[in-house]
Amino acid sequence: NSGISFAILRGAYGTSTDTKFAEHIKGAQAHGIDVGVYVYSIASTIAEAEKEAEHILNVIKPYSLTYPVVYDIEDEKQAGLDKDTRTKLCIAFCEKIENAGYYAMIYANKYWLETKLDYEKLKVYDIWLAQWASKATWTGNYGIWQQGQQYVDGIGNCDVNIAYKDYPTIIKNAGLNNIGKIDTPIPPVTNPSTNTPANPPASSGYKIGDLGNL
């Protein structure tokens, strides 16, 4: 009722499952909220990033997700790594996710995207930009913008986001994220281009500028 159309839920901290994830995803989907999942990464090696990916794949196996599986890289221990290693962590995670048939995405703030990651090597993946401001000034591409915090009735203070792609349609049409394999209600969709964000038809219930919460 607050106008939220999607939620990207924390599925794990490293390889520790969020104790509220099952409750949150079932509640969100029961109320028609599209859902994605993120892993707050604490990996410092490629092997650890791959283990985080394998862990979240097991966590989400019972569910159909209509938003991406996201690698959240921002931890202090990762800040001490070199740019090449941080970039390789992102790639290792995303490759595991994509090879398992899911839509991978990378979450990072503007500063990290500009200075701590090699964006040229990561731009093959969708970016979820964290920049708390009245206007996003990151010059690269991004599919979701986290613009700040907002009180959401029934939930509390949330990080709020705008999606610029119709992820439910893109993911369903590509046959990703367990859709069609598990009986999770999916809104009616059509066939927009997956290359450029576009306003979907009114019947889908989605439009550019829809708010979501993290």
N, C-alpha and C positions, 0 to 999 in steps of 0.2 A: 504493500500500500504506500510505501515511501518512494515508489518509482524506481526501485532497484531491479534490474533485469538479469544481472549475473553476479556470481561470487567466485572468487578464486581463493580456495581454502588451503590452509597449510596442511599438507599431508604428512610431512616429516621434518624433523630437525636432524640433519645428517642422516643417519640410518635408524633414528628413533621415531617411531610412528607417533603423530600427534594424538593424544588420548581422546580428543574431542572430534577427530575427523569423521568417524562413522556417524556420529550423532549429527554433525553439521551437514554432511552431504545428503543424508537421508531427509533431514528437515528442509534443506534448500530445494531439493528436487521435488519433494512432496508439495511445495508451494509454487512450483513452476519457475523456479530460479535456475537459469543455466549455470553450470558449474565447471570450473577448471581446478587444477591443483598445483601447488608449488612446493618445492623442497628448499628449505633454508640450508644452504650448503655450508659445511665446515671442512670440506675436503681440501687437502694441500697437495695431493698427488693424483695422477690420472686414475690409478687403481681405486682410490677412495671415491672419486667422482663417479666412476662406473658402478661401484657398490651402492652409492646413493641412488643411482638410476635404477639398478636392479631391485633395490628395496621398495622404491615407490611404485614400480611396476607391479609388485606383489600386493601392495596396499590397495591399488586402484583396480585390481583385476575383477572384483565383483561388480564394478560400476561402469556405466557409460558416461563419458564426459563430453560436454558440448563446447568446452573451452580448452585451451592448451594445457600441457604438462610443462611446468615452468621451472627453470633452474635459477634460483635466487642467489646471486653472488655479491656479497657485500661484507662478509665477516672480517673482523679485525685481523685474524690470523692469515687470511688470504691477502690482505693489504700488504703484508710483508714479503709476498712472493714477487717474482719478476713478471712483467707483462706477458711474456710468451707462455709461462706456466699457467697464469690465470686464464688466458685465452684457450689453452689446451684443455683445461678443466671443463670449460663451457662446451667445447666441441665433443669431448668424451661423453659427457652426460647426454647431450642432444642426440648424438649418433645412436646411443643405446636406446633412447626413447623412440626415435624414428624407426629403427630397425625392428622394434616391437609393434609397430603399427599405430603409433600415437603422434600427435602434433606437438612438436617441441618448440619451446620459446625461452628466451633469456630475459631475466629481470635484472636491471642495474640502474643506478642513478646516473645523472648526466656527467658528473665528475669522473666516475669510473669509466663510462663509455668514452670519454674524451682523453683520459690519461692513463688508466690502468688496464684497459683491454684493447686488443687490436681489432677495431670494428670492421676493418676491411676483410678480415678472416671470419667474422661472425655475421655479416649482413645477409648471409644465405638463410639465417633464422630470423623469425619475427622477434622484435625487441619490445619489451614492456618497459617503457621509460618511467623512471621515478624522478620527478622534478616538481617540488611543491612550490608552485608559483601561479600567478594569474594567467601566464602564457608560457607555453613550452618553447624553449629556445634551442633545444638540441636539433642539429641540422641533418642528422641521419634519419633513416626511416624507423617508424615504430607503429605497432598495431594497437597498443594500449598506452594511455598516458595516465599515470598516477599523479593527480594534481594537488592532493592535500588530504585533510581529514574532514569528516562530517558526521554529525550525529544521525544515526539511522534508527528510527522508532522500532522498538522491539529487539534491537541488537546492542546499541550503544555507539560509542565513537569508533568509526571505521576509517581506514584509508580508502578514499574514493577514487574511482577511475572512470575514464571515458574510453570506450572501444571504438576503433575506426574501421574495423572489419566485422562482417557478419560471420563470426566464427562458427556458430551452430550450423549454418548452411554449408560453409566451406568444409568443415569436418565431416558432416554427414555425406556430402556429395563425394568426398574422397574415400569414404568407407573407413575412417580412422576412429580411434578411441573407443573401440568395443561397440560402437553404435550398430544396431542391427543384430548383435549377438546377445545382448541383455535387454530385458524388457523394461526400459526406462522411457517415459513419455518424452517425445521430441516434438517441438512446435512445427507446424507446416512450413515448408521451405520451397524456394524455387532454385534457379541455377544462375546466380551472379558470377561474374568473373572472379577468380581467386587472385588475380594480379593487381587489381585496383579496387580500393574500398568504394562501395556504392550503397546508396540507400536501398534496402530490400523492399519488396512490396508490402503494402499495409497489412496484408493477411498474415505476414510472418510475425508481426509484433515487434520488429527490431528496426532501429534507425540509427544513423550516425549521431553520436552524442549521448547514447544510452549510458546510464551510470551503473557501475558495479562496485562491489566492496570486497576488500581483501581481508 
